[in-house]
Amino acid sequence: MIESPAYRQTWERKEAWYRSGGILPVEDGSVHEGSLILTTDNLDGVDVPQWTELARKVIGEVPSGPVIPPKKKVKKTLPGV
């Protein structure tokens, strides 16, 4: 898709927007506001090992399955009681 001039132009605008907010691609080093993870694919599909290694570099160990956040405990009270 990046070969498409229209797609490339749209992506370049998005990347400039991220950079203006201090969110830089991982390749540009560690940043305070966050890291932008850029991935690519081709006609053969995605390179899952490469994507996994990139995720490990940014967020640490990658979970092997879905991550379900713990339920928050809410104290229920009746009004006026």
N, C-alpha and C positions, 0 to 999 in steps of 0.2 A: 504494500500500500504506500510506503514512503516514496516509492518511485513516482507516484501520482503527484503532479505539481500542486493541485488543489489541496490534497491531503497534507503534503509537506508544508505548505504555507499555513494551514490551520494549526498543525502541530508546532511550528516555529512560534506562532503567536501564543499558544498555550505554554510552551517552554519559557518564553519571555515573562509571562505572567507569574509562573512559579518562581522564577529567579528573582523577580521584583519583590516577592514576599520572603526571600531568604531561603527558599527551598531549592537546593541544588542537586544535580545528579550525584549519585554515590561516587562516581569517578572523579568528581571535583573535590572530594574530601568531606570530612565531617563538618556538619553545620549545626547551628544552634536551633533553628526553627524546624528542621526536618530534613529528610532525605528523599529525593525523587528517584524511584527505581525505574530505570528504562530497560525495556525488554524488546527483543526482536523475534521474529519467526520467519519462515520461508515456506516454499511449497512442500517441504518435507514435514512441516509442523513446527512445534516448539521444542526447544532444548531444555527439557525438564531438569536434568542435573545442573545445567548452568543457572537456571532460574532459582533452584533450591540453594545453590551456593551463594548467589547474590543475596537472597533473603537472609541466609545465615550471617552474612557479612553485616547486614543492616540491623536485623532484629534479634540475632542470636539463634538458638536452636529452633528449628522449624517443627511444629507438632505433626504427628503422623496421621492424625484424623481431625475431625471437626472440633473446634474449641467451643465449648458451651460455657458461658459465664455463669458463675454461681447466682442463685436467686437471692434477691435482696429481701431481708426480713423487714416487714412493715408492721409496726405496732398499730393495731386497730383500736380506736377509741370512739365512743359515742359522743356526739356533741352535748355539752352541758353536764357530762358525768365526770 
